[in-house]
């Protein structure tokens, strides 16, 4: 059985539904993810309820408040694709 991609993660879907509600925030996430993917420094994106850490290979999403909410780890490629999709939906 194959491992689901980051796009299939319920935590990622929750993050998009609760935090990425405006085009400007999707654009900010894309900008930082693309910079990290090129090896450039990319500051965390800290929103209302989530913190996003950008690495060249992996993006990590953590919840600020919910105890027991497991961080979501998404490959750089899957994260960029998911944010682009979300951006088109807004």
C-alpha positions as CSV (number, residue, x, y, z in Angstrom):
1,X,0.0,0.0,0.0
2,X,1.5,3.4,-1.0
3,X,1.8,6.3,1.4
4,X,-0.7,9.1,0.7
5,X,0.8,12.2,-0.7
6,X,0.7,15.4,1.3
7,X,-2.2,16.6,-0.8
8,X,-4.3,13.7,0.8
9,X,-3.5,14.7,4.4
10,X,-6.5,15.6,6.5
11,X,-4.3,18.0,8.4
12,X,-3.3,19.8,5.2
13,X,-7.0,20.1,4.2
14,X,-7.8,21.5,7.7
15,X,-5.0,24.0,7.4
16,X,-6.2,25.2,4.0
17,X,-9.8,25.4,5.1
18,X,-9.1,27.3,8.3
19,X,-6.0,29.4,7.5
20,X,-5.7,29.9,3.7
21,X,-8.8,31.9,3.1
22,X,-7.4,34.9,1.2
23,X,-5.4,35.0,-2.1
24,X,-2.7,37.1,-0.5
25,X,-1.9,34.4,2.0
26,X,-1.7,31.7,-0.6
27,X,0.7,34.0,-2.6
28,X,2.8,34.5,0.5
29,X,3.0,30.7,1.1
30,X,4.0,30.2,-2.5
31,X,6.7,32.9,-2.4
32,X,8.3,31.5,0.7
33,X,8.1,27.8,-0.4
34,X,9.6,28.7,-3.8
35,X,12.5,30.6,-2.0
36,X,13.1,27.7,0.3
37,X,13.1,25.3,-2.7
38,X,15.9,27.4,-4.2
39,X,17.9,27.3,-1.0
40,X,17.1,30.9,0.0
41,X,16.1,31.8,3.5
42,X,12.4,31.7,4.0
43,X,10.8,33.0,7.2
44,X,8.1,31.0,8.8
45,X,4.5,32.0,8.0
46,X,2.6,32.3,11.3
47,X,-1.1,32.9,10.9
48,X,-4.1,32.8,13.2
49,X,-3.8,29.2,14.2
50,X,-0.9,27.7,12.3
51,X,2.8,28.1,11.9
52,X,4.4,27.0,8.6
53,X,8.2,26.2,8.4
54,X,9.8,26.1,5.0
55,X,12.7,23.8,4.1
56,X,14.2,23.0,0.7
57,X,12.7,19.5,0.7
58,X,9.9,19.6,3.2
59,X,7.3,22.0,4.6
60,X,6.0,21.5,8.2
61,X,2.7,22.8,9.4
62,X,2.0,23.0,13.2
63,X,-1.0,24.2,15.1
64,X,-0.5,27.0,17.6
65,X,-3.2,25.9,20.1
66,X,-4.5,22.4,19.7
67,X,-2.8,20.0,22.0
68,X,-2.1,16.6,20.3
69,X,-2.4,18.0,16.8
70,X,0.3,16.2,14.9
71,X,2.5,18.4,12.7
72,X,1.9,17.9,9.0
73,X,5.0,17.2,6.9
74,X,4.6,17.7,3.2
75,X,7.2,17.4,0.5
76,X,8.1,20.7,-1.1
77,X,6.7,19.6,-4.5
78,X,3.3,18.5,-3.0
79,X,3.0,21.6,-0.9
80,X,3.5,24.0,-3.9
81,X,1.0,22.0,-6.0
82,X,-1.6,22.1,-3.2
83,X,-1.1,25.8,-2.5
84,X,-1.5,26.6,-6.3
85,X,-4.7,24.5,-6.3
86,X,-6.0,26.3,-3.3
87,X,-5.1,29.7,-4.8
88,X,-7.2,28.9,-7.9
89,X,-10.2,28.1,-5.6
90,X,-10.1,31.5,-3.8
